[in-house]
Amino acid sequence: MRITDRCPDANCGVDLGGAPAADIMGNRVGRYYGEWEFVSCEGVDGVWGDSTSIWIKEGASTFWSIIQVRNPKDMVKGIAIYGIDTRDFYELEMVVGTENFWTVPKNVLQTDNRYRVVVKYRTGTDDEWKIKGSDLAVPEANLYLYEHRE
């Protein structure tokens, strides 16, 4: 089954929902213990393509924005933003209580400076977008990797 998010607390692994969860756990609600492992989706037909994107949450503005990596090739370990026009560096923090959203610093959102947004995966094969900071303040924008490489 494809799992795309994890529980927000330290006592849980991944969220399961829909038909796959019902197949495993039946109709009971609660926490279940078992074994699982992350397996890369990269190159798997019908599951992964070159459509990895950074999605900006609705309600984003130049004062607040959180982002999510959609269709990643593997488990996202972290996101960092490096200034191209500046010496800025930010290691983004995961938002507690959300499904794999990361907070973007306000000073990035309020500029047209160019940045490298690096998504760090469990496997060490990172992806990199080159974008303007203000692009991360556009509500519900979907910044596809293939459109933001140089």
N, C-alpha and C positions, 0 to 999 in steps of 0.2 A: 504494500500500500504506500501511497505517497503521503508523507507528513510534511507540512509546510510551516508549522510553528511549534513552540514549546510552551509549557505552563510558565506563568510568571513567578512562581515561587520556587524556593530551593528544594522543596520536598517532592517535586514532580519532574517527570522527564518530558514527555511530549503530550500534546492534546490530540485525542482521537475523536472523530465525529462522523456522523452519517453511517452509511452502510458498512464500511470496514469495521468500525467500532462495534456495531451490532453483531457482525459475524464473529468477532472475537469475544465480546462480553455479554451478548444477549441484550435483554432489555433492562438490566440492572444499571443503576446510576452509582457512581463512586469511583474510588481509586483502586487500581488493580496493579499487581506486581507481575513483572515478567521481564524477559530479556529482549533487547532490541539493539540494533546497530545502525549507524548512518551509512548509507551507500550512495555514492555519487550518482546523480542522474545524467551527468554529462555524456552525450552521445547516444542516449537511449531513445530510440524512435518513439514518437508519440508522447514523450514525457518532457524532453528537454530539447531546446533549439537555441538559436542565437537570439533569443528574445528576452534575455535577462534585463531587468529594468529597475530603476529607482522610482518608486511611486511616492508622491507627496500627499499627505493626509488632507482631507477636506478641512477647511477652516484655516489653512496655513496663510501666513502674511509675512511682512518684513519684521514682525515682532515675535513670531512663534511659528515653528514648523517641526514636524517629525516625519521621518522617511522610513520606507520599508523596501527591502530588496525582494523583488518578485521574480519567480522562476529562476532561483539561483542554481548553479551547478552542484553545489554542495552546502553543508552547514555553514552559515555565516558566523564567524568568530568575533568580528569587529569591523568597524568602519572608521577610516581616518580621512581627514581633509588636509591637503597640503596646498599652500599658496603657490601659484605660478607667478603672479605679479607681485607677490609679497613673500615674506618669510613666515607667514602664519602656519601653524600646525594645530590641529584639533583631533583628539581621539574621542569619538562620539560615545555617549552613554545610552544604553538601552533603557527605554521607558518601562518602569515597573507597571505591571497590570495591563499591558497591551501585547498584541501578537507581533513581536519582533519589530517594533518601531524604535527608531533612534532619534535623539534630539539634535537638531542643528543649531549651533550657536547663532545668536541674534546678529552679531556683527558680520557674519558670513552672508546672512539673508539681506542685509542692507547695503550691499555693494555689487557692482558689476565686475569686480576683480575676477580673474580666472583662477580656478582651483582644479586640482586633481582629487577626485573622490575615489578612494581605494577601498574596495570591499575585500576583506580578508576571510578566506575560507579555511576550514579544518585541514584540507589537503595541502595548503600553502600555495596554491595556484590562484593568485589574486586577480580580480578584474579592476579596471580603472576607467573612469569617466573623466572627461575634461569638459567643464561647464563653468558658467558664470555663477557667482554666489546667489544672485537674485533669482536664478532658475529654480532654486530650492525653496522659494517662497510662493510658488504658483500652485494654488490648491488643485488637487487631483491631476496634476501633470504626471505623465509616465515617461521618464527619460530612459529610452532604450540604449543599451550599451553599444549596439552597432551604429547608432547615430551620433555617438559622443566619443568616438575614438579619433585619434589623429594619425 
